[in-house]
Amino acid sequence: MAQKTNSFEKFWKELKRRKVFSVVTTYAATAYIVIEVTNNLAVPLHLPDWIATLILTGLLIGLPVVIILSWVFDFTPQGIKKTESLEELESKEIATKPVKRKLRASYVLNAVLIITVIILAYPKILKKDRMATLRSSDGRISVAVMPFKNLTADTLFNIWQLGLQNLLITSLSNSEELSVRQYETMDKVLGIADNINYASLTPSFAADAALKVDAYTVIIGSLYKTIGRICVTVNLMESRTEEIYKSYEICGNTEDDFFPITDSLSKLIKNYLEIKKLKQNYPIYDLKNAYTSSAKAFKYYIQGRIYHGQSDYKSAIETYVKSVNCDSGFVSPMLMLSYACGDIGKSRESKMWAYKAYNRIGDMPHEMQMQIRELKAAVDKDPDEQIKSLKEYLEFNPYSPIKFYTLGWVYYITEQWQDAINAFEKGNALIKKFNGRKLWIWHYLYLGNAYHRTGEHNKELKIYKEGLDSWPHDEHQILSYKAVCDFSLGDTVKANGLLTEFRTACKKVKFSNSRIESEIGLIYQKSSLLGEARKHYQLAIKSEPSDIYNTWAMYYLAWLLIDNDINIGEGINLADIALTTNPLDEELLASIYDTRGWGFYKSGNYYQAMEDLKKGWDLRPFYGHQHFLHLEAAKKAVAGQKRTDR
């Protein structure tokens, strides 16, 4: 047994003599730096997702190689040499003259590596999100309120030292997001009953007292007099660092004003802490630039974003409006209202909200101004300006998934497919990396269709599968895109099977027969199976005349007949009938005018074509590429006809 111990000790000494530990430590520090640099540069340099995996794999493979090389070789001033064994070293005569220890390059290198690792690791270890450190074990923000200091030199105000503390505790306790330590608890900790010396309530004393009751936010305040006024100040301090991160001051005329002053201070504190917590809880929505002092408005805004993400546009719009009603200067819900209204074809309302936000642009910080300009470009149907604004924003903040999505969407609607893919992929990677949450349903559908347009069908089917796994309740949408892909690949058996699944999925969500037939017709049309598409559009038109999707079916069929030069006259007649149904969806109206105008253009009636196309363009909430090209063609034709008439 002793022999084994001696062998182990000998091996351990050999590891140290051959500097294996030193080399491994240096390698680990270098690897950590490489990984951190890669993670920090991946998004700004638009590196593919597999780069980080490749580097990590390479570093792991390299570790055993480095261990073996460090055992076998030594780096010496004379170059790389094979390390002598302990027996060889002991057999040589070693000079006994002491050698003065010199500063080696390896020492400097190790010191630099250690400092670099500390710098990179410091934010993760010591600079965690402030709101995370303020929470108690139940997830709420823990708060301790100290007695207020009387700085007025008037002993009549001493009663308010505890009075203001009590009022503030009572008021803050109404918040569900805050865990406020009650007056009795603070009384015991501070020894108020034993006539505490208020002068001793220093920040350090207050921090220690708060920590005793597991409160990580401590509120310290004071009251003082100025000319004809009496003022109350409060500071919000992190009890573990004694860092004051927010301050408020409100003044009144007499002691009677202390009640409304305390109420106002309570609202300011509650709103500030609740909004901070909400921003932390919903990082996917990029909330750091949503500016409001009303927690109620902020909660409505977040709920609206949740509805919007679920494609529940009606609820989203109603909730965004409630948010604006709570704070008429809150621009963020105005921006989202513009998008939501545009998404359901309410062009005028979409533009109204965009311009309401634009009217407040001068009061907004630079980052919000960029977002407002981008939205204005969207409702003005200026995709080049919108892309410019989005790129400017992403240079300023390259970690915004929603802006990468919006950039992808603009490239998508302008049929710049590869640019759309690049933007969608970057946004999706950010969401997965930083939030680990599922993407919005349209991330999957738009990205999949962009892959379809560029012939990357394996990627297309893979992203649809991810979408179906994440959004099982929206399987009808994903199945429709998958069916188009399979038809395009010539796999009609699989595609027809998907159509059967599609019908079942549509019935689950209680779609009308008219809508189901319209959607199936659209699948066939996108797959260039025009005869089947026409048949299903006709079934949709006959099935339920009063259904809004009857109008959609007429529009789809009219477009099919006109754009493919099958029967332009019949297409124009169908568009006429569709217009008589007076659809409320302005985007549908815009599309019908575009279709009829395109029919007039193909018939040589350029003036009527331009009139319809212009009318439809004005109704369209956002840019439509085909519509734009049709309008430009009609303008050129009219201009040419005018020259001929002269």
C-alpha positions as CSV (number, residue, x, y, z in Angstrom):
1,M,0.0,0.0,0.0
2,A,2.9,2.3,0.9
3,Q,4.5,1.5,-2.5
4,K,1.3,2.7,-4.3
5,T,1.3,5.9,-2.3
6,N,4.9,6.5,-3.2
7,S,4.2,5.9,-6.8
8,F,1.3,8.4,-6.7
9,E,3.5,11.0,-5.0
10,K,6.2,10.5,-7.6
11,F,3.6,10.9,-10.4
12,W,2.3,14.0,-8.8
13,K,5.8,15.5,-8.5
14,E,6.4,14.7,-12.1
15,L,3.2,16.5,-13.2
16,K,4.4,19.6,-11.3
17,R,8.0,19.3,-12.5
18,R,6.9,19.0,-16.1
19,K,4.6,22.1,-15.6
20,V,1.5,20.2,-16.8
21,F,-0.7,22.1,-14.3
22,S,0.7,25.4,-15.4
23,V,0.2,24.6,-19.1
24,V,-3.4,23.4,-18.5
25,T,-4.3,26.5,-16.5
26,T,-2.9,28.7,-19.3
27,Y,-4.8,26.7,-21.9
28,A,-8.0,26.9,-19.9
29,A,-7.7,30.7,-19.5
30,T,-6.9,31.2,-23.2
31,A,-9.9,28.9,-24.1
32,Y,-12.2,30.9,-21.9
33,I,-11.1,34.2,-23.5
34,V,-11.5,32.7,-27.0
35,I,-15.1,31.5,-26.2
36,E,-16.1,34.9,-24.7
37,V,-14.7,36.8,-27.6
38,T,-16.5,34.5,-30.0
39,N,-19.8,34.9,-28.2
40,N,-19.4,38.7,-28.1
41,L,-18.5,39.1,-31.8
42,A,-20.8,36.4,-33.3
43,V,-23.8,38.8,-33.7
44,P,-22.0,42.0,-34.8
45,L,-19.9,40.1,-37.3
46,H,-22.9,38.0,-38.5
47,L,-21.1,34.7,-37.9
48,P,-23.1,31.5,-38.5
49,D,-24.4,29.6,-35.5
50,W,-22.0,26.7,-36.0
51,I,-18.9,28.8,-35.5
52,A,-19.2,28.8,-31.7
53,T,-19.9,25.0,-31.6
54,L,-16.9,24.4,-33.9
55,I,-14.5,26.5,-31.7
56,L,-15.7,24.8,-28.5
57,T,-15.3,21.4,-30.0
58,G,-11.8,22.3,-31.2
59,L,-10.8,23.5,-27.8
60,L,-12.1,20.4,-26.1
61,I,-10.2,18.2,-28.6
62,G,-7.1,20.3,-28.1
63,L,-7.0,19.8,-24.3
64,P,-5.7,16.2,-24.2
65,V,-3.2,17.1,-26.9
66,V,-1.9,20.0,-24.8
67,I,-1.6,17.7,-21.7
68,I,0.4,15.1,-23.7
69,L,2.7,17.7,-25.3
70,S,3.3,19.5,-21.9
71,W,4.4,16.1,-20.5
72,V,6.8,15.3,-23.3
73,F,8.3,18.7,-24.2
74,D,9.6,21.9,-22.4
75,F,9.7,25.4,-23.8
76,T,13.2,26.7,-22.9
77,P,15.3,29.8,-23.9
78,Q,17.1,27.5,-26.3
79,G,13.8,26.3,-27.9
80,I,11.5,23.3,-27.6
81,K,13.3,20.3,-26.0
82,K,12.2,16.9,-24.9
83,T,11.6,16.9,-21.1
84,E,14.2,14.8,-19.3
85,S,12.9,12.0,-17.0
86,L,13.4,12.3,-13.3
87,E,16.0,9.5,-13.5
88,E,18.0,11.2,-16.2
89,L,17.9,14.4,-14.3
90,E,19.1,12.8,-11.1
91,S,22.0,11.0,-12.8
92,K,23.5,14.3,-13.9
93,E,25.7,16.5,-11.9
94,I,23.7,19.6,-11.0
95,A,25.5,22.8,-10.1
96,T,24.8,23.8,-6.5
97,K,25.4,27.5,-7.1
98,P,22.1,29.2,-6.5
99,V,20.6,30.8,-9.6
100,K,19.0,34.2,-9.4
101,R,15.3,33.9,-10.4
102,K,14.5,35.9,-13.5
103,L,11.3,37.3,-14.7
104,R,10.1,35.0,-17.4
105,A,7.9,35.8,-20.4
106,S,5.6,33.0,-19.2
107,Y,5.0,34.8,-15.9
108,V,3.9,37.9,-17.8
109,L,1.7,35.9,-20.1
110,N,0.0,34.2,-17.3
111,A,-0.6,37.4,-15.5
112,V,-2.1,39.0,-18.6
113,L,-4.4,36.0,-19.1
114,I,-5.6,36.0,-15.5
115,I,-6.4,39.8,-15.7
116,T,-8.2,39.3,-19.0
117,V,-10.3,36.4,-17.5
118,I,-11.2,38.5,-14.5
119,I,-12.3,41.4,-16.7
120,L,-14.5,39.1,-18.8
121,A,-15.9,37.2,-15.9
122,Y,-16.5,40.2,-13.6
123,P,-19.8,41.3,-15.3
124,K,-21.2,37.8,-15.0
125,I,-20.1,37.2,-11.4
126,L,-20.4,40.5,-9.8
127,K,-22.5,42.6,-12.1
128,K,-25.6,40.5,-12.4
129,D,-28.9,42.2,-13.3
130,R,-29.8,44.6,-10.6
131,M,-33.4,43.6,-10.5
132,A,-32.4,39.9,-10.1
133,T,-30.5,40.9,-6.9
134,L,-33.4,42.9,-5.5
135,R,-35.8,40.0,-5.5
136,S,-36.7,37.9,-2.4
137,S,-37.2,34.1,-2.5
138,D,-40.8,34.4,-3.6
139,G,-39.8,36.3,-6.8
140,R,-41.1,39.7,-5.6
141,I,-38.9,42.7,-5.0
142,S,-38.1,42.9,-1.3
143,V,-38.3,46.4,0.3
144,A,-37.5,47.8,3.7
145,V,-38.5,51.4,4.5
146,M,-36.4,53.3,7.1
147,P,-37.7,56.1,9.4
148,F,-37.2,59.5,7.8
149,K,-34.7,62.0,9.1
150,N,-36.0,65.4,10.2
151,L,-33.5,67.9,8.8
152,T,-35.8,71.0,9.5
153,A,-34.3,71.8,12.9
154,D,-37.9,72.0,14.1
155,T,-38.7,69.3,16.7
156,L,-42.5,69.6,15.8
157,F,-41.7,67.6,12.7
158,N,-40.1,64.7,14.6
159,I,-43.4,62.9,14.6
160,W,-43.2,62.6,10.8
161,Q,-40.0,60.6,11.0
162,L,-42.1,57.5,11.9
163,G,-45.2,58.9,10.3
164,L,-43.8,59.1,6.8
165,Q,-42.3,55.7,7.2
166,N,-45.6,54.2,8.2
167,L,-47.6,55.9,5.4
168,L,-45.1,54.7,2.8
169,I,-45.1,51.1,4.1
170,T,-48.9,51.0,4.0
171,S,-49.1,52.4,0.5
172,L,-46.3,50.3,-1.0
173,S,-47.8,47.1,0.5
174,N,-50.7,47.4,-2.1
175,S,-48.4,46.3,-4.9
176,E,-48.4,42.6,-5.8
177,E,-44.9,42.9,-7.2
178,L,-43.4,44.2,-3.9
179,S,-42.7,42.3,-0.7
180,V,-42.6,45.2,1.9
181,R,-41.3,44.6,5.4
182,Q,-44.0,45.8,7.8
183,Y,-43.8,48.5,10.4
184,E,-43.7,46.0,13.3
185,T,-40.8,44.1,11.7
186,M,-38.8,47.3,11.2
187,D,-39.6,48.4,14.8
188,K,-38.0,45.3,16.2
189,V,-34.9,45.4,14.0
190,L,-34.3,49.1,14.5
191,G,-35.2,49.2,18.2
192,I,-37.5,52.1,17.6
193,A,-39.3,51.4,20.9
194,D,-36.0,51.9,22.6
195,N,-35.8,55.5,21.4
196,I,-33.5,55.0,18.4
197,N,-31.1,57.8,17.6
198,Y,-32.2,59.0,14.2
199,A,-28.9,60.6,13.5
200,S,-27.4,57.1,13.5
201,L,-29.5,56.1,10.5
202,T,-26.6,56.2,8.1
203,P,-26.7,54.3,4.7
204,S,-24.5,51.6,6.2
205,F,-26.8,51.2,9.2
206,A,-29.9,51.1,7.0
207,A,-28.3,48.6,4.7
208,D,-27.4,46.3,7.6
209,A,-30.9,46.6,9.1
210,A,-32.5,45.7,5.7
211,L,-30.3,42.7,5.3
212,K,-31.4,41.4,8.7
213,V,-35.0,41.2,7.3
214,D,-33.8,39.8,3.9
215,A,-34.7,43.1,2.1
216,Y,-32.5,44.0,-0.9
217,T,-34.1,47.4,-1.6
218,V,-33.9,49.9,1.2
219,I,-35.7,53.2,1.2
220,I,-34.1,56.0,3.1
221,G,-35.6,59.5,3.2
222,S,-35.5,62.9,4.9
223,L,-37.6,66.1,5.2
224,Y,-36.3,69.6,5.1
225,K,-37.5,73.1,4.8
226,T,-36.8,75.6,2.1
227,I,-38.2,79.1,1.7
228,G,-42.0,78.8,2.4
229,R,-41.9,75.1,1.4
230,I,-41.4,71.7,3.1
231,C,-39.8,68.9,1.0
232,V,-39.6,65.2,1.3
233,T,-36.8,63.2,-0.4
234,V,-36.4,59.4,-0.8
235,N,-33.5,57.4,-2.1
236,L,-33.8,53.8,-3.3
237,M,-30.6,51.9,-2.3
238,E,-29.4,48.3,-2.9
239,S,-28.7,47.0,0.6
240,R,-25.9,44.7,-0.3
241,T,-23.8,47.3,-2.2
242,E,-25.2,50.5,-0.6
243,E,-25.6,51.9,-4.2
244,I,-28.4,54.5,-4.5
245,Y,-30.0,53.9,-7.9
246,K,-33.0,56.1,-7.9
247,S,-34.0,59.4,-6.1
248,Y,-37.2,61.4,-5.8
249,E,-38.2,64.7,-4.2
250,I,-41.6,66.3,-3.7
251,C,-42.4,69.5,-1.9
252,G,-45.5,70.9,-0.3
253,N,-46.7,73.9,1.7
254,T,-47.7,72.5,5.1
255,E,-47.8,69.3,7.1
256,D,-51.2,68.6,5.5
257,D,-49.4,68.0,2.2
258,F,-47.5,65.1,3.7
259,F,-50.4,62.7,2.8
260,P,-50.6,63.5,-0.9
261,I,-46.7,63.8,-1.0
262,T,-46.4,60.2,0.4
263,D,-49.0,59.0,-2.0
264,S,-47.2,60.5,-4.9
265,L,-43.8,59.1,-3.8
266,S,-45.4,55.7,-3.3
267,K,-46.8,55.7,-6.9
268,L,-43.4,56.8,-8.3
269,I,-41.5,54.0,-6.4
270,K,-44.1,51.3,-7.2
271,N,-44.1,52.2,-10.9
272,Y,-40.4,52.3,-11.1
273,L,-39.8,49.0,-9.4
274,E,-42.7,47.2,-11.1
275,I,-41.7,48.4,-14.5
276,K,-38.1,47.3,-13.9
277,K,-39.3,43.9,-12.9
278,L,-41.6,43.5,-15.9
279,K,-38.7,44.5,-18.2
280,Q,-36.6,41.8,-16.6
281,N,-39.4,39.2,-16.9
282,Y,-40.0,39.8,-20.6
283,P,-36.6,40.2,-22.3
284,I,-37.9,38.8,-25.6
285,Y,-39.9,41.9,-26.2
286,D,-36.9,44.3,-26.2
287,L,-38.6,46.5,-23.5
288,K,-35.6,48.6,-22.3
289,N,-36.7,51.6,-24.5
290,A,-40.4,51.5,-23.5
291,Y,-40.7,54.8,-21.6
292,T,-43.5,55.3,-19.2
293,S,-43.9,56.1,-15.5
294,S,-47.1,54.2,-15.2
295,A,-46.8,50.6,-14.3
296,K,-50.5,50.0,-15.2
297,A,-49.8,51.4,-18.7
298,F,-46.7,49.2,-18.9
299,K,-48.6,46.1,-17.9
300,Y,-51.3,46.7,-20.6
301,Y,-48.5,47.2,-23.1
302,I,-46.8,43.9,-22.3
303,Q,-50.2,42.1,-22.3
304,G,-50.8,43.6,-25.7
305,R,-47.5,42.3,-26.9
306,I,-48.4,38.8,-25.7
307,Y,-51.8,38.9,-27.6
308,H,-50.0,40.3,-30.7
309,G,-47.5,37.4,-30.6
310,Q,-50.4,35.0,-30.5
311,S,-51.9,36.7,-33.6
312,D,-54.9,37.8,-31.5
313,Y,-55.0,41.2,-33.1
314,K,-58.4,42.3,-31.7
315,S,-57.3,41.7,-28.1
316,A,-53.9,43.2,-28.8
317,I,-55.4,46.4,-30.2
318,E,-57.9,46.8,-27.3
319,T,-55.1,46.3,-24.8
320,Y,-52.6,48.7,-26.5
321,V,-55.4,51.4,-26.5
322,K,-55.9,50.8,-22.7
323,S,-52.1,51.4,-22.3
324,V,-52.2,54.7,-24.2
325,N,-55.3,55.7,-22.2
326,C,-53.3,55.2,-19.0
327,D,-50.4,57.3,-20.3
328,S,-51.2,59.4,-23.3
329,G,-47.4,60.1,-23.9
330,F,-46.5,56.4,-24.0
331,V,-45.1,56.0,-27.5
332,S,-44.3,52.2,-27.5
333,P,-48.0,51.0,-27.6
334,M,-48.7,53.6,-30.4
335,L,-46.0,51.9,-32.5
336,M,-47.4,48.5,-31.9
337,L,-51.0,49.7,-32.5
338,S,-49.8,50.9,-35.9
339,Y,-48.4,47.5,-36.8
340,A,-51.4,45.6,-35.4
341,C,-53.9,47.7,-37.2
342,G,-51.9,47.3,-40.4
343,D,-51.8,43.5,-39.9
344,I,-55.6,43.3,-40.0
345,G,-55.9,45.7,-42.9
346,K,-56.9,48.9,-41.0
347,S,-54.8,51.2,-43.1
348,R,-56.1,54.6,-41.8
349,E,-55.9,53.6,-38.2
350,S,-52.4,52.2,-38.7
351,K,-51.2,55.5,-40.2
352,M,-53.0,57.5,-37.5
353,W,-51.1,55.8,-34.7
354,A,-47.8,56.0,-36.6
355,Y,-48.2,59.8,-37.0
356,K,-49.3,60.2,-33.4
357,A,-46.0,58.6,-32.4
358,Y,-44.1,60.7,-35.0
359,N,-45.6,63.9,-33.5
360,R,-43.8,63.1,-30.2
361,I,-40.4,62.2,-31.8
362,G,-38.8,65.4,-30.5
363,D,-39.4,64.3,-26.9
364,M,-37.9,60.8,-27.4
365,P,-34.3,59.6,-26.9
366,H,-32.2,58.7,-30.0
367,E,-33.0,55.0,-30.0
368,M,-36.8,55.6,-29.8
369,Q,-36.5,58.2,-32.6
370,M,-35.0,55.6,-34.9
371,Q,-37.9,53.3,-34.2
372,I,-40.5,56.0,-34.9
373,R,-38.8,56.9,-38.2
374,E,-38.7,53.3,-39.2
375,L,-42.5,52.9,-38.5
376,K,-43.3,56.1,-40.4
377,A,-41.4,54.7,-43.4
378,A,-43.5,51.6,-43.1
379,V,-46.8,53.4,-43.2
380,D,-45.5,55.7,-45.9
381,K,-44.7,52.5,-47.9
382,D,-41.1,53.5,-48.4
383,P,-39.2,50.2,-47.9
384,D,-35.8,51.7,-48.8
385,E,-36.1,54.3,-46.0
386,Q,-37.4,51.6,-43.7
387,I,-34.4,49.3,-44.3
388,K,-32.1,52.3,-43.8
389,S,-33.7,53.1,-40.4
390,L,-33.6,49.4,-39.3
391,K,-29.9,49.1,-40.2
392,E,-29.2,52.3,-38.3
393,Y,-31.0,50.9,-35.3
394,L,-29.2,47.6,-35.5
395,E,-25.8,49.3,-35.6
396,F,-26.8,51.0,-32.4
397,N,-28.3,47.9,-30.8
398,P,-27.2,44.7,-32.6
399,Y,-29.0,42.5,-30.0
400,S,-32.6,43.2,-31.0
401,P,-34.5,40.1,-32.3
402,I,-37.6,42.0,-33.2
403,K,-35.7,44.5,-35.3
404,F,-34.0,41.7,-37.2
405,Y,-37.4,40.2,-37.7
406,T,-38.8,43.5,-39.0
407,L,-35.8,43.9,-41.3
408,G,-36.4,40.3,-42.6
409,W,-40.0,41.2,-43.2
410,V,-39.2,44.3,-45.2
411,Y,-36.8,42.3,-47.4
412,Y,-39.5,39.6,-47.6
413,I,-42.2,41.9,-48.9
414,T,-39.8,43.4,-51.4
415,E,-38.9,39.9,-52.6
416,Q,-35.2,40.1,-51.6
417,W,-35.2,36.6,-50.5
418,Q,-31.6,36.0,-49.5
419,D,-31.4,39.2,-47.5
420,A,-34.7,38.2,-45.8
421,I,-33.2,34.8,-44.9
422,N,-30.1,36.4,-43.4
423,A,-32.1,38.8,-41.2
424,F,-34.6,36.2,-40.0
425,E,-31.8,33.8,-39.2
426,K,-30.0,36.4,-37.1
427,G,-33.1,37.4,-35.2
428,N,-34.0,33.7,-34.6
429,A,-30.5,33.0,-33.3
430,L,-30.7,35.9,-30.9
431,I,-34.0,34.7,-29.5
432,K,-32.8,31.2,-29.0
433,K,-29.4,32.3,-27.5
434,F,-30.6,35.0,-25.1
435,N,-34.2,33.9,-24.3
436,G,-34.5,30.3,-25.1
437,R,-38.1,30.9,-26.1
438,K,-40.1,29.9,-29.1
439,L,-40.3,32.3,-32.1
440,W,-43.4,34.0,-33.3
441,I,-45.3,31.9,-35.8
442,W,-44.5,34.3,-38.6
443,H,-40.7,33.8,-38.1
444,Y,-41.2,30.2,-39.1
445,L,-43.6,30.8,-42.0
446,Y,-41.8,33.7,-43.6
447,L,-38.3,32.2,-43.2
448,G,-39.6,28.9,-44.5
449,N,-41.2,30.5,-47.6
450,A,-38.0,32.5,-48.2
451,Y,-36.1,29.2,-48.2
452,H,-38.7,27.9,-50.6
453,R,-38.1,30.8,-53.0
454,T,-34.3,30.1,-53.0
455,G,-34.8,26.4,-53.5
456,E,-33.5,25.4,-50.0
457,H,-36.3,22.9,-49.4
458,N,-34.5,20.9,-46.7
459,K,-34.1,24.0,-44.6
460,E,-37.7,24.9,-45.4
461,L,-39.2,21.7,-44.1
462,K,-36.9,21.8,-41.0
463,I,-38.1,25.3,-40.0
464,Y,-41.8,24.2,-40.6
465,K,-41.2,21.3,-38.3
466,E,-39.8,23.6,-35.6
467,G,-42.9,25.8,-36.1
468,L,-45.3,23.0,-35.7
469,D,-43.6,21.8,-32.5
470,S,-43.8,25.3,-31.1
471,W,-47.3,26.3,-32.4
472,P,-49.4,23.1,-32.5
473,H,-52.6,25.3,-32.4
474,D,-51.6,27.0,-35.6
475,E,-50.9,23.7,-37.5
476,H,-53.3,24.7,-40.3
477,Q,-51.0,27.5,-41.3
478,I,-47.8,25.4,-41.2
479,L,-49.5,22.5,-43.0
480,S,-50.5,24.8,-45.8
481,Y,-46.9,25.9,-46.4
482,K,-45.6,22.4,-46.1
483,A,-48.2,21.2,-48.7
484,V,-46.9,23.9,-51.2
485,C,-43.4,22.7,-50.6
486,D,-44.3,19.0,-51.3
487,F,-46.3,19.8,-54.4
488,S,-43.4,21.9,-55.7
489,L,-41.0,18.9,-55.1
490,G,-43.4,16.7,-57.0
491,D,-44.4,14.6,-54.0
492,T,-48.2,14.7,-54.7
493,V,-49.0,11.7,-52.4
494,K,-47.4,13.4,-49.4
495,A,-48.9,16.8,-50.4
496,N,-52.4,15.4,-50.7
497,G,-52.0,13.7,-47.3
498,L,-51.1,17.1,-45.9
499,L,-54.2,18.6,-47.5
500,T,-56.3,16.0,-45.6
501,E,-54.6,17.0,-42.4
502,F,-55.1,20.7,-43.3
503,R,-58.9,20.2,-43.6
504,T,-59.0,18.4,-40.2
505,A,-56.9,21.2,-38.6
506,C,-59.2,23.9,-40.1
507,K,-62.3,22.2,-38.8
508,K,-60.7,22.0,-35.3
509,V,-60.5,25.8,-35.2
510,K,-64.0,26.1,-36.7
511,F,-63.2,27.7,-40.1
512,S,-66.1,28.1,-42.4
513,N,-66.4,25.9,-45.6
514,S,-65.8,29.0,-47.7
515,R,-62.6,29.7,-45.9
516,I,-61.3,26.1,-46.1
517,E,-62.0,25.9,-49.8
518,S,-60.4,29.3,-50.4
519,E,-57.2,28.3,-48.4
520,I,-57.0,25.0,-50.3
521,G,-57.3,26.9,-53.6
522,L,-54.5,29.2,-52.5
523,I,-52.3,26.2,-51.8
524,Y,-52.9,24.8,-55.3
525,Q,-52.3,28.3,-56.8
526,K,-49.0,28.7,-55.0
527,S,-48.0,25.3,-56.3
528,S,-48.9,26.3,-59.9
529,L,-51.8,23.8,-60.1
530,L,-54.1,26.4,-61.5
531,G,-56.9,24.1,-62.6
532,E,-57.3,22.7,-59.0
533,A,-57.0,26.2,-57.5
534,R,-59.8,27.5,-59.8
535,K,-62.1,24.6,-58.8
536,H,-61.7,25.2,-55.1
537,Y,-62.2,28.9,-55.4
538,Q,-65.5,28.3,-57.2
539,L,-66.5,25.9,-54.5
540,A,-65.8,28.6,-51.9
541,I,-67.8,31.2,-53.8
542,K,-70.8,28.9,-54.0
543,S,-70.7,27.5,-50.4
544,E,-71.5,30.5,-48.2
545,P,-72.3,33.8,-50.1
546,S,-72.5,35.8,-46.9
547,D,-69.1,34.8,-45.6
548,I,-66.2,37.3,-45.9
549,Y,-64.1,34.5,-47.3
550,N,-66.5,34.3,-50.2
551,T,-65.1,37.8,-51.1
552,W,-61.5,36.6,-50.6
553,A,-62.3,33.6,-52.9
554,M,-63.6,36.0,-55.6
555,Y,-60.4,38.1,-55.2
556,Y,-58.2,35.0,-55.4
557,L,-60.0,33.7,-58.5
558,A,-60.0,37.1,-60.2
559,W,-56.3,37.4,-59.6
560,L,-55.7,33.8,-61.0
561,L,-57.7,34.5,-64.2
562,I,-56.1,37.9,-64.8
563,D,-52.4,37.4,-63.8
564,N,-52.2,34.1,-65.8
565,D,-54.1,35.5,-68.8
566,I,-56.7,32.8,-68.5
567,N,-59.8,35.0,-68.8
568,I,-59.2,38.7,-68.1
569,G,-62.8,39.8,-68.7
570,E,-64.2,37.2,-66.3
571,G,-61.5,38.3,-63.7
572,I,-62.5,41.9,-64.0
573,N,-66.2,41.0,-63.5
574,L,-65.4,38.9,-60.4
575,A,-63.4,41.9,-59.0
576,D,-66.5,44.1,-59.7
577,I,-68.7,41.7,-57.7
578,A,-66.2,41.5,-54.9
579,L,-66.2,45.3,-54.5
580,T,-70.0,45.4,-54.1
581,T,-69.6,43.3,-50.9
582,N,-68.0,46.3,-49.3
583,P,-65.4,44.4,-47.3
584,L,-64.2,46.2,-44.1
585,D,-60.7,44.9,-44.5
586,E,-58.9,47.8,-46.3
587,E,-56.0,45.5,-47.3
588,L,-58.5,43.2,-49.1
589,L,-60.1,46.2,-50.8
590,A,-56.6,47.4,-51.8
591,S,-55.9,43.9,-53.3
592,I,-59.2,43.8,-55.2
593,Y,-58.5,47.3,-56.7
594,D,-55.0,46.1,-57.6
595,T,-56.4,43.0,-59.3
596,R,-59.0,44.9,-61.3
597,G,-56.5,47.6,-62.2
598,W,-54.1,45.0,-63.4
599,G,-56.9,43.5,-65.5
600,F,-57.6,46.9,-67.0
601,Y,-53.9,47.4,-67.7
602,K,-53.7,44.0,-69.5
603,S,-56.8,45.0,-71.5
604,G,-55.1,48.3,-72.6
605,N,-57.4,50.6,-70.5
606,Y,-54.4,52.4,-68.9
607,Y,-56.3,55.4,-67.4
608,Q,-58.8,53.1,-65.6
609,A,-56.0,50.9,-64.6
610,M,-54.0,53.7,-63.0
611,E,-57.1,55.0,-61.2
612,D,-57.8,51.6,-59.7
613,L,-54.2,50.9,-58.8
614,K,-53.8,54.3,-57.2
615,K,-57.0,53.9,-55.2
616,G,-55.8,50.5,-54.0
617,W,-52.3,51.8,-53.2
618,D,-53.7,54.5,-50.9
619,L,-55.7,51.9,-49.0
620,R,-52.8,49.5,-48.5
621,P,-51.4,49.8,-45.0
622,F,-47.8,48.7,-45.9
623,Y,-45.7,48.3,-49.0
624,G,-46.9,45.7,-51.5
625,H,-44.2,44.8,-54.1
626,Q,-46.4,43.5,-56.9
627,H,-48.9,46.3,-56.4
628,F,-46.0,48.8,-56.7
629,L,-44.8,47.3,-59.9
630,H,-48.3,47.3,-61.4
631,L,-48.8,51.0,-60.5
632,E,-45.4,51.9,-62.0
633,A,-46.2,50.0,-65.2
634,A,-49.6,51.9,-65.5
635,K,-48.0,55.3,-64.9
636,K,-45.5,54.6,-67.7
637,A,-48.3,53.4,-70.0
638,V,-50.4,56.5,-69.3
639,A,-47.4,58.8,-69.9
640,G,-46.6,57.0,-73.2
641,Q,-50.2,57.3,-74.3
642,K,-50.2,61.0,-73.5
643,R,-47.1,61.5,-75.7
644,T,-48.8,59.5,-78.5
645,D,-52.0,61.6,-78.2
646,R,-50.0,64.8,-78.7
